């Protein structure tokens, strides 16, 4: 299953220098509906692509109920020239189906 969306990059206020992009509500709902084995923290394994950068990671349930968040590695932010507040177009491929 694949998703493509655009959302702003934001910094987690509880931990400086940790950045995320929120998966929109509709896509988050679609991810939640897919049956899978329970995992730590409700994480779902994904392959993320932003620009020319692709990496394997997980999306996690965010503070907003029902919305997943994608951690954005510093190496990706630097390589793609992304700063806090910038719109980020993300292609997600679920790896757990």
Beta strands, then each sheet from edge to edge (+ up, - down):
strand 1: 2-11
strand 2: 19-22
strand 3: 44-50
strand 4: 53-61
strand 5: 68-71
strand 6: 87-94
sheet 1: 1+ 2- 5+ 4- 3+ 6- 1+
end
